[in-house]
Amino acid sequence: MKKFEIVMPVLFLFFIAIAALATVEAASSKTRQLTGNVTAIDTAASTITVRKKDREVTMSVEEKTKIIQCINKTAITDINIGDKVTTRYSEIPGRNTAKSITIRETVGKGN
């Protein structure tokens, strides 16, 4: 019976710690949106940098990132420096990951 009295509070504290850790991890990942112009593209590293006024954000572009131009799906290789894009990305300390990139205006095509 004494083992039960010792083990139960320890298990209870363990589960509380796990729940708190999961909450902190979920809170540290925020989804953000940014509309601005592309200032850099690195296809080898699969990153894109977007600038809006005095804010510049570099984000990773993954295979599951949706890249859309008009209504057609496209790829990172179809994005040009100077294009106006809207990005939705998850912000985790030390890393931004693009969830979607929508090309709004393409440089040099009269849009």
Secondary structure, DSSP 4 states (H G I P E B T S, - for coil): -HHHHHHHHHHHHHHHHHHHHHHHHHHH-EEEEEEEEEEEEETTTTEEEEEETTEEEEEEEEEEEEEEETTEE--GGG--TT-EEEEEEEEETTEEEEEEEEEEE-TTTT-
